[in-house]
Amino acid sequence: MFNPESPPEFTASRWLNSDKKISLKDYRGKVIIVAVCQIACPGSIKFGLPQAERIRKAFTTDEVAVIGLHMAFEKFDQQTPDKVQAFLKDSGIDIPVAYDKPNGDGLPQTMKDYELQGTPAILVFDRQGRLRRHYLGAVDDLRIGAEVMGMLMEDKNSPREMSIAIESKLHAALTDPEEHAHEGGCCGGSHGHDHSHDHGHDHDHAHGGGCCGGGDHGHAHDHKHEHAAKKEGCDGNGGCGCKH
């Protein structure tokens, strides 16, 4: 079972925009933002990858690392490593991107390991390497910025009590992202899940943004923070419908 307290390394068959293999451990001590994407997914092109570039430019590399995870679970012939690399170059996307290792059954390995539901998605790891956020669908830059700043306030060896206190303040200040859902462009997996990251206080996030997919899995932390992926997610504007 996936454990967000000790998440696994990405299983990449190739790293794009990088001349070496990258490890999450390489960035321990920094907040890590991961843009989960597919170039066949409209939401990844419109929201996910451009947002990753904006985040990269907003924070110093001493404190925040921004990388991509390309997980092809459909239209495989359109999303070979070479085609993804060409797209990144043509689009001016220069963050390092892990090309998720194909697993032979339609779902690439890291997607399975992390029980991910679809694209675009954002993963946020804290300074200690714990997965603290998993958003499916487009999320406002301001919200992600606030989440990152909250984690940057924590020390590299911050006690859990400090994390809980900062989480509580963020929860009190930020509105539910469901109230500001973006339309369209989200590609979901047929195995999709209601999934939760448990932190020290109750905090439910329902994600819309035209997301397709549903299902159930739990990510347990000692402090409670629940993120429920919206099962009915399609926005009615034709922006979704990608299944695997």
DOMAR-445061 format. One record per residue (C-alpha): x, y, z negated; residue number from 1; residue in three letters. Coordinates in steps of 0.25 Angstrom, whole numbers. Layout:
BEGIN
SEDO  x  y  z  num  residuo
SEDO  X  Y  Z  NUM  ala
...
REM end
This chain:
BEGIN
SEDO  x  y  z  num  residuo
SEDO  0  0  0  1  met
SEDO  5  14  3  2  phe
SEDO  11  21  -9  3  asn
SEDO  12  37  -7  4  pro
SEDO  21  37  -19  5  glu
SEDO  31  30  -11  6  ser
SEDO  28  31  3  7  pro
SEDO  35  23  14  8  pro
SEDO  45  28  24  9  glu
SEDO  39  30  38  10  phe
SEDO  42  19  47  11  thr
SEDO  46  26  60  12  ala
SEDO  50  19  73  13  ser
SEDO  56  32  77  14  arg
SEDO  58  46  71  15  trp
SEDO  55  58  81  16  leu
SEDO  62  72  80  17  asn
SEDO  72  65  72  18  ser
SEDO  86  59  75  19  asp
SEDO  85  50  63  20  lys
SEDO  76  42  54  21  lys
SEDO  69  50  43  22  ile
SEDO  65  45  30  23  ser
SEDO  54  51  20  24  leu
SEDO  65  49  10  25  lys
SEDO  74  59  18  26  asp
SEDO  64  70  13  27  tyr
SEDO  62  66  -1  28  arg
SEDO  62  79  -10  29  gly
SEDO  54  86  1  30  lys
SEDO  39  87  4  31  val
SEDO  37  78  17  32  ile
SEDO  26  81  27  33  ile
SEDO  23  71  37  34  val
SEDO  14  74  49  35  ala
SEDO  8  60  54  36  val
SEDO  4  61  68  37  cys
SEDO  2  55  82  38  gln
SEDO  4  63  95  39  ile
SEDO  -9  56  100  40  ala
SEDO  -17  62  89  41  cys
SEDO  -22  76  92  42  pro
SEDO  -22  80  77  43  gly
SEDO  -7  77  76  44  ser
SEDO  -4  86  88  45  ile
SEDO  -13  97  83  46  lys
SEDO  -12  97  68  47  phe
SEDO  -2  87  63  48  gly
SEDO  11  89  70  49  leu
SEDO  10  105  72  50  pro
SEDO  7  105  57  51  gln
SEDO  20  97  54  52  ala
SEDO  28  107  61  53  glu
SEDO  22  119  54  54  arg
SEDO  24  112  40  55  ile
SEDO  39  110  45  56  arg
SEDO  41  124  48  57  lys
SEDO  34  129  35  58  ala
SEDO  43  122  25  59  phe
SEDO  58  120  23  60  thr
SEDO  64  107  27  61  thr
SEDO  71  107  13  62  asp
SEDO  57  105  6  63  glu
SEDO  48  99  17  64  val
SEDO  50  88  27  65  ala
SEDO  40  87  39  66  val
SEDO  40  75  48  67  ile
SEDO  30  68  57  68  gly
SEDO  25  53  57  69  leu
SEDO  20  49  71  70  his
SEDO  11  37  69  71  met
SEDO  5  32  82  72  ala
SEDO  -7  23  80  73  phe
SEDO  -14  25  94  74  glu
SEDO  -10  29  108  75  lys
SEDO  4  22  106  76  phe
SEDO  8  24  121  77  asp
SEDO  6  39  119  78  gln
SEDO  14  40  106  79  gln
SEDO  27  33  108  80  thr
SEDO  39  39  101  81  pro
SEDO  45  46  113  82  asp
SEDO  31  52  116  83  lys
SEDO  30  57  102  84  val
SEDO  44  63  102  85  gln
SEDO  41  70  115  86  ala
SEDO  28  75  110  87  phe
SEDO  35  81  97  88  leu
SEDO  46  87  106  89  lys
SEDO  35  94  115  90  asp
SEDO  27  99  103  91  ser
SEDO  39  105  96  92  gly
SEDO  37  95  84  93  ile
SEDO  50  93  78  94  asp
SEDO  48  86  65  95  ile
SEDO  53  72  63  96  pro
SEDO  42  62  67  97  val
SEDO  42  47  63  98  ala
SEDO  36  39  74  99  tyr
SEDO  29  28  66  100  asp
SEDO  33  14  69  101  lys
SEDO  23  6  77  102  pro
SEDO  18  -6  69  103  asn
SEDO  12  -14  80  104  gly
SEDO  -3  -14  76  105  asp
SEDO  -6  1  79  106  gly
SEDO  -3  7  66  107  leu
SEDO  12  12  65  108  pro
SEDO  19  8  52  109  gln
SEDO  20  21  44  110  thr
SEDO  5  23  47  111  met
SEDO  2  10  40  112  lys
SEDO  12  12  29  113  asp
SEDO  6  25  25  114  tyr
SEDO  -8  21  28  115  glu
SEDO  -10  33  37  116  leu
SEDO  -23  36  44  117  gln
SEDO  -21  44  56  118  gly
SEDO  -15  57  62  119  thr
SEDO  -12  68  59  120  pro
SEDO  -9  66  45  121  ala
SEDO  0  73  35  122  ile
SEDO  9  66  24  123  leu
SEDO  15  74  13  124  val
SEDO  26  68  4  125  phe
SEDO  31  75  -8  126  asp
SEDO  45  77  -13  127  arg
SEDO  45  63  -19  128  gln
SEDO  41  56  -7  129  gly
SEDO  27  53  -11  130  arg
SEDO  16  55  -1  131  leu
SEDO  7  66  -6  132  arg
SEDO  -2  69  5  133  arg
SEDO  -8  62  17  134  his
SEDO  -18  71  26  135  tyr
SEDO  -25  65  38  136  leu
SEDO  -29  75  48  137  gly
SEDO  -25  90  49  138  ala
SEDO  -22  98  37  139  val
SEDO  -20  113  35  140  asp
SEDO  -6  118  35  141  asp
SEDO  -9  126  22  142  leu
SEDO  -13  113  15  143  arg
SEDO  -1  105  19  144  ile
SEDO  8  117  15  145  gly
SEDO  1  118  1  146  ala
SEDO  3  103  -1  147  glu
SEDO  18  104  3  148  val
SEDO  20  116  -6  149  met
SEDO  14  109  -18  150  gly
SEDO  23  97  -16  151  met
SEDO  35  106  -14  152  leu
SEDO  33  112  -28  153  met
SEDO  35  98  -33  154  glu
SEDO  49  95  -37  155  asp
SEDO  56  83  -30  156  lys
SEDO  55  75  -43  157  asn
SEDO  42  82  -47  158  ser
SEDO  34  74  -58  159  pro
SEDO  20  70  -54  160  arg
SEDO  14  80  -63  161  glu
SEDO  19  91  -55  162  met
SEDO  14  85  -42  163  ser
SEDO  0  83  -48  164  ile
SEDO  0  97  -53  165  ala
SEDO  3  103  -40  166  ile
SEDO  -7  93  -33  167  glu
SEDO  -18  99  -42  168  ser
SEDO  -15  113  -39  169  lys
SEDO  -15  110  -24  170  leu
SEDO  -28  102  -25  171  his
SEDO  -35  114  -32  172  ala
SEDO  -30  124  -22  173  ala
SEDO  -32  117  -9  174  leu
SEDO  -45  114  -2  175  thr
SEDO  -49  101  3  176  asp
SEDO  -43  99  17  177  pro
SEDO  -56  93  22  178  glu
SEDO  -62  107  22  179  glu
SEDO  -52  111  32  180  his
SEDO  -51  99  41  181  ala
SEDO  -45  101  55  182  his
SEDO  -53  96  66  183  glu
SEDO  -49  84  75  184  gly
SEDO  -37  77  80  185  gly
SEDO  -35  67  69  186  cys
SEDO  -32  52  73  187  cys
SEDO  -35  42  63  188  gly
SEDO  -32  27  61  189  gly
SEDO  -44  17  60  190  ser
SEDO  -38  13  47  191  his
SEDO  -39  27  41  192  gly
SEDO  -40  28  26  193  his
SEDO  -46  36  15  194  asp
SEDO  -33  38  8  195  his
SEDO  -29  44  -5  196  ser
SEDO  -16  49  -11  197  his
SEDO  -17  49  -26  198  asp
SEDO  -12  61  -34  199  his
SEDO  -16  66  -48  200  gly
SEDO  -28  73  -45  201  his
SEDO  -40  70  -36  202  asp
SEDO  -39  77  -23  203  his
SEDO  -47  72  -11  204  asp
SEDO  -44  76  3  205  his
SEDO  -53  72  15  206  ala
SEDO  -46  74  28  207  his
SEDO  -54  77  41  208  gly
SEDO  -48  84  53  209  gly
SEDO  -54  74  62  210  gly
SEDO  -48  62  56  211  cys
SEDO  -52  48  60  212  cys
SEDO  -50  36  52  213  gly
SEDO  -54  30  39  214  gly
SEDO  -51  20  28  215  gly
SEDO  -45  19  14  216  asp
SEDO  -32  19  7  217  his
SEDO  -26  25  -5  218  gly
SEDO  -13  31  -8  219  his
SEDO  -10  31  -23  220  ala
SEDO  -2  42  -30  221  his
SEDO  -2  44  -45  222  asp
SEDO  -9  57  -43  223  his
SEDO  -21  58  -35  224  lys
SEDO  -24  65  -22  225  his
SEDO  -34  59  -12  226  glu
SEDO  -34  61  3  227  his
SEDO  -46  55  9  228  ala
SEDO  -45  54  24  229  ala
SEDO  -59  58  30  230  lys
SEDO  -65  46  37  231  lys
SEDO  -75  53  45  232  glu
SEDO  -65  63  50  233  gly
SEDO  -68  64  65  234  cys
SEDO  -71  79  67  235  asp
SEDO  -81  77  78  236  gly
SEDO  -73  85  88  237  asn
SEDO  -66  73  95  238  gly
SEDO  -53  76  87  239  gly
SEDO  -52  61  82  240  cys
SEDO  -54  47  86  241  gly
SEDO  -40  41  86  242  cys
SEDO  -40  28  80  243  lys
SEDO  -31  16  79  244  his
REM end
